[in-house]
Amino acid sequence: MKNDPNLKKGRSSKTILLITLLVLIPFFIIFIVGFVVILIKLDIFSFTNENNRPSEPEKPIIINPNPDDSNLPKDKFENRPIIGLESLTKEDWENDKNYKINNGVIEYTDPINGIIFKDVSYNYNEDKKNPRYFLGKEGLALLAKEFYSKVPFGPEIVHLKSISINDYNVISDSSAGLYLPQINEIYLNSKYMIEKNYDIFTKIINLMGPLFHEYTHHWASSYVNYGPVTKNDITEVLSYRPSKNSISDDYWNKYFVNNYLENLNYNYTNVVKPEYATQNNFLPSILSLNNLWKYSNIKSEYDVLYKEFVKRKLEVFSFALNPEYSKYSNIITNYKLDQIPYYYSMTELVPREWQKFTYIPYYVQGDIEGKHGEKPYSKKYKRNETTTNIFEISQNYYGEGVNYFDKFKDLPTDQTYQFGSYASDWARTLKYGSTMVSVEDLSLTKYDDYIYPNSVWGLKFNYINPKTKETGVQVFEDKHRDFYKRFLESMFYGKPFAQIKSKITKISDKQFSPKEAKSFKITGYLEENNWEYLVYYNKKLKLTKIPIKYINYHNFNVKDFANARTRDLKPKDVIPELKEKYFIYQTDWFNSEDVSYDRPIFFARDLNNNGTFEVGSGLGKNSDEVWMNFSSIDNPIPNNRILMSSDYNFFKDNLGTNKILYFDKLKSNIMMKNGEE
């Protein structure tokens, strides 16, 4: 190749440029470092971990210079014993090892079953350094204790990942609660009570209603509310319409739905006789309970009824007899047309009707002295010394209220109220006139207490047939025990195999790994707690043991009377063949594709502690181990529901293999009698 003068020239230019950069770069670095040091000294900026920032609601929260009282009287722990947990003291609940504080979040792990409760900081104190929390450490411990006192639960508890308060990165500040079934997390919002000087116990009362509600969503998604499975004899597809422009298909256990409707009288087609109603939008005299169900859960029925409402130009409906009652109501009585399908969807009916049935509210309706429950709460105080405004905060059976006073005036200058769902849900069943009929005073002898007959407690209903105009009194028998029984049957209460769940914890099927998709855990009930392993044959026909562990406490008792203040009705009271006591177990995660589905599965304990299983002539006949014979258990896996229900996106056929097949095989495998090989 001949010499090119332009090439030599280019090389010279590059050499000069390189020398120039080598000289200038050190000076440039020195300048930048010096500039940064100056800025840091001047505190013009600081390096902040984004995770340290408090979770911020949509509307900013004004910080009170004086934080809410964070102390909690000891008697709120000691004088509120839980059956089966009486030995635990305040010190046990508040042990330092139960807490972790990191990035503006207090994380509390309860000492019973290890449920995680989180209090997410919503702002800083005035010093801009210390995060401010709604409950704090003591409050989280008491919230955990109240959860165990108020909420019935079974094996599904092991899959509840966490309960978070005021995480506005997830929950809206206009929602009381949120449950995400794909990741098994509950979120609660307390913005209404933040910086109002409510004490810790009243804050917890505010949270417990929504927590009970959201946990029931967790229960439903564990046993009766499925992912998008292929429709079959035991599933039913219902519409879920949380808003006018949002609709999706929901997959439910047909056995559970049919019994639910029957026990709550949602098949009833007559309407209430509007003897005292004075407004033409009084919904109970327009739609029967059966109409409400169909309008909210069946798309074709919704379309027909919606057109009828539009034709009649009705946009708002009332559950109050008289419009005057709605003006001064301390419960919700008016609902927009678009809201009704949400409240009466199966998705919402399950927690709402279950809560009406067995939740024990802290306050008793009309009990102003607190003889049967907590005494209604009321407190006045000045926000700070620089204002004449005076707050009056209150809490009672209906919810929480804040009145704003000027010290020179007697009447409030402004009022706000947060309605509790328990009272509002009953207000769509019981008559609301100038006052609401009390749940405490329900009686079969009266026939004019109800505007809708959706109650399991038995009632008389003053009706009119909308077509024939025939009137009369319909008697509905008490069905609360059968209602409870159907819940127990649907969760396979007392059965050794109650649920199988995958390790998938992501919303999208593109976010989880093949390993997660193959990993499963089994939960159920055993009569003894000395079984150590669940044992299966792998694909190489070798015995494989899965370690099992037991949860420390469970309680699925319910109320036996409408006005009961304790949950005394036990599973055995409605299903006599059940045992008095069961132990709930959970297995470690195991690879479902490693299981040989034509071989039996057993529980075992290693009596000689040699770590192996020496199977002799037939399982269960060797001298070292004891095996459980499932043929001794009545119907160990009933046919009324899919054993696995809560992994929503994993049931899609387009994933290649429909995993339900695994559980059909596993069920046959489990049912094999002891000794078969």
Buried (B, 14 or more C-beta within 10 A) or exposed (E): EEEEEEEEEEEEEEEEEEEEEEEEEEEEEEEEEEEEEEEEEEEEEEEEEEEEBBBBBEEEBEBBEEBBEEEBEEEBBEEEEBEEBEEBEBEBBBEEEBBEBEBBBBBBBBBBBEBBBBBBBBBBEEEEEEBBBBBBBBBBBBBBBBBBBBBBBBBBBBBBBBBBBBBBEBBEBEEBBBBBBBEBBBBBBBBBBBBBBBBBBBBBBBBBBBBBBBBBBBBBBBBBBBBBBEEEEBBBBBBBBBEEEEEEEBBBBBBBBBBBBBBBBBEBEBBBBBEEBEBEBBBBBBBBBBBBBBBBBBEEBBEEBBEEBEEEEBEEBBBBBBBEBBEEBBBBBBBEBBBBBBBBBBBBBBBBBBBBBBBBBBBBBBBEEEEEBBBBBEBEEEBEEEEEBBBBBBBBBBBBBBBBBBEEEEEBEEEEBBBBBBBBBBBBBBBBEEEBBBBBEBEEEEBBBBBBBBBBBBBBBBBBBBEEEEEEEBEBEBBBBBBBBBBBBBBBBBBBBBBBBBBBBBBEBEEBEEEBBBBBBBBBBBBEEEBBBBBBBBEEEEBBBBEBEEBBBBBBBBBBEBBEEEBEBBBBBBBEEBEEEBBBBBBBBBEBBEBBBEBBBBBBBBEEEEEEBEBEEEBBEBEBBBBBEBEEEEEBBEEBBBBBBBBBBBBBEEEEEBBBEBBEBBBEBBBBEBBEE
